[in-house]
Amino acid sequence: MRKQFIKYCTAGGFSTLIHYLAFIFVIKMLSWPAWQATLLGATIGALTAYILNYHYTFSSKIAHARILPKFLITAGLGVIIQTLIVAGLSQHWHLHYMLAQIIATGLGLILTFIINRFWTFA
């Protein structure tokens, strides 16, 4: 399980990079609020994560029609939780949006690994 978690973190790291690039771009270039930017970034990152986790982390052979709906539910839950965390920390606690996103990402990583390992790709 440790090796799989390392692979998950690697795939997640790349997906998070994609997420953060979109997140920062729409804040800096389009002046979106942080909670909207994290919603977009997390969605793009989740799609990247699906492809990487299907092929690399879990080496799945199960049909996409069976796994993708479960992954989307898990990713959707992760997006909702991250969005709420970023909104709460940046708007109500006045934390810098980047720190709020880092905290949300860490919590989302742990939660989604557990769900993906024991349900989505099981």
mmCIF file of the C-alpha atoms, coordinates in Angstrom:
data_MODEL
# 
_entry.id   MODEL 
# 
loop_
_atom_site.group_PDB 
_atom_site.id 
_atom_site.type_symbol 
_atom_site.label_atom_id 
_atom_site.label_alt_id 
_atom_site.label_comp_id 
_atom_site.label_asym_id 
_atom_site.label_entity_id 
_atom_site.label_seq_id 
_atom_site.pdbx_PDB_ins_code 
_atom_site.Cartn_x 
_atom_site.Cartn_y 
_atom_site.Cartn_z 
_atom_site.occupancy 
_atom_site.B_iso_or_equiv 
_atom_site.pdbx_formal_charge 
_atom_site.auth_seq_id 
_atom_site.auth_comp_id 
_atom_site.auth_asym_id 
_atom_site.auth_atom_id 
_atom_site.pdbx_PDB_model_num 
ATOM 1   C CA . MET A 1 1   ? 0.000   0.000  0.000   1.00 0.00 ? 1   MET A CA 1 
ATOM 2   C CA . ARG A 1 2   ? 2.927   2.367  0.662   1.00 0.00 ? 2   ARG A CA 1 
ATOM 3   C CA . LYS A 1 3   ? 4.252   1.976  -2.909  1.00 0.00 ? 3   LYS A CA 1 
ATOM 4   C CA . GLN A 1 4   ? 0.779   2.642  -4.264  1.00 0.00 ? 4   GLN A CA 1 
ATOM 5   C CA . PHE A 1 5   ? 0.429   5.727  -2.050  1.00 0.00 ? 5   PHE A CA 1 
ATOM 6   C CA . ILE A 1 6   ? 3.760   7.033  -3.403  1.00 0.00 ? 6   ILE A CA 1 
ATOM 7   C CA . LYS A 1 7   ? 2.502   6.522  -6.960  1.00 0.00 ? 7   LYS A CA 1 
ATOM 8   C CA . TYR A 1 8   ? -0.759  8.222  -5.980  1.00 0.00 ? 8   TYR A CA 1 
ATOM 9   C CA . CYS A 1 9   ? 1.209   11.177 -4.597  1.00 0.00 ? 9   CYS A CA 1 
ATOM 10  C CA . THR A 1 10  ? 3.287   11.376 -7.784  1.00 0.00 ? 10  THR A CA 1 
ATOM 11  C CA . ALA A 1 11  ? 0.195   11.341 -9.995  1.00 0.00 ? 11  ALA A CA 1 
ATOM 12  C CA . GLY A 1 12  ? -1.451  13.732 -7.575  1.00 0.00 ? 12  GLY A CA 1 
ATOM 13  C CA . GLY A 1 13  ? 1.572   16.021 -7.645  1.00 0.00 ? 13  GLY A CA 1 
ATOM 14  C CA . PHE A 1 14  ? 1.354   16.383 -11.400 1.00 0.00 ? 14  PHE A CA 1 
ATOM 15  C CA . SER A 1 15  ? -2.425  16.780 -11.285 1.00 0.00 ? 15  SER A CA 1 
ATOM 16  C CA . THR A 1 16  ? -2.030  19.367 -8.539  1.00 0.00 ? 16  THR A CA 1 
ATOM 17  C CA . LEU A 1 17  ? 0.463   21.286 -10.659 1.00 0.00 ? 17  LEU A CA 1 
ATOM 18  C CA . ILE A 1 18  ? -2.130  21.439 -13.436 1.00 0.00 ? 18  ILE A CA 1 
ATOM 19  C CA . HIS A 1 19  ? -4.772  22.436 -10.859 1.00 0.00 ? 19  HIS A CA 1 
ATOM 20  C CA . TYR A 1 20  ? -2.596  25.214 -9.401  1.00 0.00 ? 20  TYR A CA 1 
ATOM 21  C CA . LEU A 1 21  ? -1.600  26.590 -12.806 1.00 0.00 ? 21  LEU A CA 1 
ATOM 22  C CA . ALA A 1 22  ? -5.261  26.949 -13.770 1.00 0.00 ? 22  ALA A CA 1 
ATOM 23  C CA . PHE A 1 23  ? -6.087  28.271 -10.276 1.00 0.00 ? 23  PHE A CA 1 
ATOM 24  C CA . ILE A 1 24  ? -3.415  30.981 -10.347 1.00 0.00 ? 24  ILE A CA 1 
ATOM 25  C CA . PHE A 1 25  ? -4.056  31.875 -13.985 1.00 0.00 ? 25  PHE A CA 1 
ATOM 26  C CA . VAL A 1 26  ? -7.740  32.644 -13.518 1.00 0.00 ? 26  VAL A CA 1 
ATOM 27  C CA . ILE A 1 27  ? -7.083  34.596 -10.305 1.00 0.00 ? 27  ILE A CA 1 
ATOM 28  C CA . LYS A 1 28  ? -4.229  36.676 -11.724 1.00 0.00 ? 28  LYS A CA 1 
ATOM 29  C CA . MET A 1 29  ? -5.345  37.042 -15.344 1.00 0.00 ? 29  MET A CA 1 
ATOM 30  C CA . LEU A 1 30  ? -9.138  36.922 -15.095 1.00 0.00 ? 30  LEU A CA 1 
ATOM 31  C CA . SER A 1 31  ? -9.633  38.235 -11.528 1.00 0.00 ? 31  SER A CA 1 
ATOM 32  C CA . TRP A 1 32  ? -11.783 35.287 -10.449 1.00 0.00 ? 32  TRP A CA 1 
ATOM 33  C CA . PRO A 1 33  ? -12.450 34.818 -6.721  1.00 0.00 ? 33  PRO A CA 1 
ATOM 34  C CA . ALA A 1 34  ? -10.379 32.063 -5.089  1.00 0.00 ? 34  ALA A CA 1 
ATOM 35  C CA . TRP A 1 35  ? -13.338 29.724 -4.544  1.00 0.00 ? 35  TRP A CA 1 
ATOM 36  C CA . GLN A 1 36  ? -14.303 29.823 -8.249  1.00 0.00 ? 36  GLN A CA 1 
ATOM 37  C CA . ALA A 1 37  ? -10.688 29.381 -9.297  1.00 0.00 ? 37  ALA A CA 1 
ATOM 38  C CA . THR A 1 38  ? -10.278 26.305 -7.111  1.00 0.00 ? 38  THR A CA 1 
ATOM 39  C CA . LEU A 1 39  ? -13.457 24.817 -8.558  1.00 0.00 ? 39  LEU A CA 1 
ATOM 40  C CA . LEU A 1 40  ? -12.078 25.138 -12.091 1.00 0.00 ? 40  LEU A CA 1 
ATOM 41  C CA . GLY A 1 41  ? -8.555  24.073 -11.166 1.00 0.00 ? 41  GLY A CA 1 
ATOM 42  C CA . ALA A 1 42  ? -9.715  21.070 -9.163  1.00 0.00 ? 42  ALA A CA 1 
ATOM 43  C CA . THR A 1 43  ? -11.933 19.900 -12.012 1.00 0.00 ? 43  THR A CA 1 
ATOM 44  C CA . ILE A 1 44  ? -9.100  20.048 -14.547 1.00 0.00 ? 44  ILE A CA 1 
ATOM 45  C CA . GLY A 1 45  ? -6.750  18.434 -12.026 1.00 0.00 ? 45  GLY A CA 1 
ATOM 46  C CA . ALA A 1 46  ? -9.257  15.648 -11.348 1.00 0.00 ? 46  ALA A CA 1 
ATOM 47  C CA . LEU A 1 47  ? -9.471  14.716 -15.023 1.00 0.00 ? 47  LEU A CA 1 
ATOM 48  C CA . THR A 1 48  ? -5.676  14.580 -15.191 1.00 0.00 ? 48  THR A CA 1 
ATOM 49  C CA . ALA A 1 49  ? -5.617  12.494 -12.011 1.00 0.00 ? 49  ALA A CA 1 
ATOM 50  C CA . TYR A 1 50  ? -8.101  9.983  -13.437 1.00 0.00 ? 50  TYR A CA 1 
ATOM 51  C CA . ILE A 1 51  ? -5.937  9.228  -16.438 1.00 0.00 ? 51  ILE A CA 1 
ATOM 52  C CA . LEU A 1 52  ? -2.760  8.937  -14.357 1.00 0.00 ? 52  LEU A CA 1 
ATOM 53  C CA . ASN A 1 53  ? -4.348  6.861  -11.599 1.00 0.00 ? 53  ASN A CA 1 
ATOM 54  C CA . TYR A 1 54  ? -6.081  4.507  -14.013 1.00 0.00 ? 54  TYR A CA 1 
ATOM 55  C CA . HIS A 1 55  ? -2.876  3.708  -15.910 1.00 0.00 ? 55  HIS A CA 1 
ATOM 56  C CA . TYR A 1 56  ? -0.052  4.393  -13.444 1.00 0.00 ? 56  TYR A CA 1 
ATOM 57  C CA . THR A 1 57  ? -1.149  4.193  -9.815  1.00 0.00 ? 57  THR A CA 1 
ATOM 58  C CA . PHE A 1 58  ? -3.675  1.383  -9.899  1.00 0.00 ? 58  PHE A CA 1 
ATOM 59  C CA . SER A 1 59  ? -2.815  -0.181 -13.315 1.00 0.00 ? 59  SER A CA 1 
ATOM 60  C CA . SER A 1 60  ? -6.488  -0.848 -13.807 1.00 0.00 ? 60  SER A CA 1 
ATOM 61  C CA . LYS A 1 61  ? -7.902  -3.106 -16.479 1.00 0.00 ? 61  LYS A CA 1 
ATOM 62  C CA . ILE A 1 62  ? -11.493 -2.511 -15.424 1.00 0.00 ? 62  ILE A CA 1 
ATOM 63  C CA . ALA A 1 63  ? -13.668 -0.832 -18.043 1.00 0.00 ? 63  ALA A CA 1 
ATOM 64  C CA . HIS A 1 64  ? -13.848 2.940  -17.862 1.00 0.00 ? 64  HIS A CA 1 
ATOM 65  C CA . ALA A 1 65  ? -17.644 2.656  -17.844 1.00 0.00 ? 65  ALA A CA 1 
ATOM 66  C CA . ARG A 1 66  ? -17.432 0.991  -14.416 1.00 0.00 ? 66  ARG A CA 1 
ATOM 67  C CA . ILE A 1 67  ? -14.624 3.036  -12.865 1.00 0.00 ? 67  ILE A CA 1 
ATOM 68  C CA . LEU A 1 68  ? -15.148 6.521  -14.264 1.00 0.00 ? 68  LEU A CA 1 
ATOM 69  C CA . PRO A 1 69  ? -18.502 7.137  -12.516 1.00 0.00 ? 69  PRO A CA 1 
ATOM 70  C CA . LYS A 1 70  ? -16.976 6.112  -9.167  1.00 0.00 ? 70  LYS A CA 1 
ATOM 71  C CA . PHE A 1 71  ? -13.933 8.288  -9.812  1.00 0.00 ? 71  PHE A CA 1 
ATOM 72  C CA . LEU A 1 72  ? -16.102 11.259 -10.732 1.00 0.00 ? 72  LEU A CA 1 
ATOM 73  C CA . ILE A 1 73  ? -18.121 10.858 -7.528  1.00 0.00 ? 73  ILE A CA 1 
ATOM 74  C CA . THR A 1 74  ? -14.889 10.713 -5.521  1.00 0.00 ? 74  THR A CA 1 
ATOM 75  C CA . ALA A 1 75  ? -13.359 13.639 -7.408  1.00 0.00 ? 75  ALA A CA 1 
ATOM 76  C CA . GLY A 1 76  ? -16.590 15.600 -7.059  1.00 0.00 ? 76  GLY A CA 1 
ATOM 77  C CA . LEU A 1 77  ? -16.541 15.040 -3.320  1.00 0.00 ? 77  LEU A CA 1 
ATOM 78  C CA . GLY A 1 78  ? -12.901 16.164 -3.282  1.00 0.00 ? 78  GLY A CA 1 
ATOM 79  C CA . VAL A 1 79  ? -13.734 19.285 -5.316  1.00 0.00 ? 79  VAL A CA 1 
ATOM 80  C CA . ILE A 1 80  ? -16.625 20.193 -3.016  1.00 0.00 ? 80  ILE A CA 1 
ATOM 81  C CA . ILE A 1 81  ? -14.521 19.712 0.110   1.00 0.00 ? 81  ILE A CA 1 
ATOM 82  C CA . GLN A 1 82  ? -11.571 21.658 -1.318  1.00 0.00 ? 82  GLN A CA 1 
ATOM 83  C CA . THR A 1 83  ? -13.847 24.474 -2.484  1.00 0.00 ? 83  THR A CA 1 
ATOM 84  C CA . LEU A 1 84  ? -15.470 24.751 0.945   1.00 0.00 ? 84  LEU A CA 1 
ATOM 85  C CA . ILE A 1 85  ? -12.083 24.702 2.686   1.00 0.00 ? 85  ILE A CA 1 
ATOM 86  C CA . VAL A 1 86  ? -10.645 27.388 0.384   1.00 0.00 ? 86  VAL A CA 1 
ATOM 87  C CA . ALA A 1 87  ? -13.781 29.519 0.744   1.00 0.00 ? 87  ALA A CA 1 
ATOM 88  C CA . GLY A 1 88  ? -13.780 29.191 4.511   1.00 0.00 ? 88  GLY A CA 1 
ATOM 89  C CA . LEU A 1 89  ? -10.084 29.789 4.999   1.00 0.00 ? 89  LEU A CA 1 
ATOM 90  C CA . SER A 1 90  ? -9.691  32.616 2.469   1.00 0.00 ? 90  SER A CA 1 
ATOM 91  C CA . GLN A 1 91  ? -12.978 34.474 2.923   1.00 0.00 ? 91  GLN A CA 1 
ATOM 92  C CA . HIS A 1 92  ? -13.816 33.927 6.580   1.00 0.00 ? 92  HIS A CA 1 
ATOM 93  C CA . TRP A 1 93  ? -10.415 33.395 8.201   1.00 0.00 ? 93  TRP A CA 1 
ATOM 94  C CA . HIS A 1 94  ? -8.658  35.740 5.736   1.00 0.00 ? 94  HIS A CA 1 
ATOM 95  C CA . LEU A 1 95  ? -5.831  33.284 5.030   1.00 0.00 ? 95  LEU A CA 1 
ATOM 96  C CA . HIS A 1 96  ? -3.894  33.891 1.818   1.00 0.00 ? 96  HIS A CA 1 
ATOM 97  C CA . TYR A 1 97  ? -5.588  31.991 -1.003  1.00 0.00 ? 97  TYR A CA 1 
ATOM 98  C CA . MET A 1 98  ? -2.451  29.945 -1.721  1.00 0.00 ? 98  MET A CA 1 
ATOM 99  C CA . LEU A 1 99  ? -2.118  28.737 1.887   1.00 0.00 ? 99  LEU A CA 1 
ATOM 100 C CA . ALA A 1 100 ? -5.828  27.897 1.909   1.00 0.00 ? 100 ALA A CA 1 
ATOM 101 C CA . GLN A 1 101 ? -5.381  25.888 -1.296  1.00 0.00 ? 101 GLN A CA 1 
ATOM 102 C CA . ILE A 1 102 ? -2.362  24.005 0.087   1.00 0.00 ? 102 ILE A CA 1 
ATOM 103 C CA . ILE A 1 103 ? -4.310  22.994 3.203   1.00 0.00 ? 103 ILE A CA 1 
ATOM 104 C CA . ALA A 1 104 ? -7.287  21.937 1.077   1.00 0.00 ? 104 ALA A CA 1 
ATOM 105 C CA . THR A 1 105 ? -5.037  19.915 -1.226  1.00 0.00 ? 105 THR A CA 1 
ATOM 106 C CA . GLY A 1 106 ? -3.436  17.997 1.643   1.00 0.00 ? 106 GLY A CA 1 
ATOM 107 C CA . LEU A 1 107 ? -6.765  17.059 3.164   1.00 0.00 ? 107 LEU A CA 1 
ATOM 108 C CA . GLY A 1 108 ? -8.172  16.158 -0.248  1.00 0.00 ? 108 GLY A CA 1 
ATOM 109 C CA . LEU A 1 109 ? -5.159  13.934 -1.018  1.00 0.00 ? 109 LEU A CA 1 
ATOM 110 C CA . ILE A 1 110 ? -5.679  11.755 2.033   1.00 0.00 ? 110 ILE A CA 1 
ATOM 111 C CA . LEU A 1 111 ? -9.437  11.510 1.632   1.00 0.00 ? 111 LEU A CA 1 
ATOM 112 C CA . THR A 1 112 ? -9.430  10.672 -2.073  1.00 0.00 ? 112 THR A CA 1 
ATOM 113 C CA . PHE A 1 113 ? -6.606  8.118  -1.789  1.00 0.00 ? 113 PHE A CA 1 
ATOM 114 C CA . ILE A 1 114 ? -8.589  6.158  0.774   1.00 0.00 ? 114 ILE A CA 1 
ATOM 115 C CA . ILE A 1 115 ? -11.788 6.266  -1.286  1.00 0.00 ? 115 ILE A CA 1 
ATOM 116 C CA . ASN A 1 116 ? -10.042 5.490  -4.587  1.00 0.00 ? 116 ASN A CA 1 
ATOM 117 C CA . ARG A 1 117 ? -8.029  2.608  -3.164  1.00 0.00 ? 117 ARG A CA 1 
ATOM 118 C CA . PHE A 1 118 ? -10.865 0.874  -1.372  1.00 0.00 ? 118 PHE A CA 1 
ATOM 119 C CA . TRP A 1 119 ? -13.808 1.713  -3.609  1.00 0.00 ? 119 TRP A CA 1 
ATOM 120 C CA . THR A 1 120 ? -13.085 3.245  -7.028  1.00 0.00 ? 120 THR A CA 1 
ATOM 121 C CA . PHE A 1 121 ? -10.216 1.007  -8.188  1.00 0.00 ? 121 PHE A CA 1 
ATOM 122 C CA . ALA A 1 122 ? -10.929 -1.955 -5.870  1.00 0.00 ? 122 ALA A CA 1 
# 
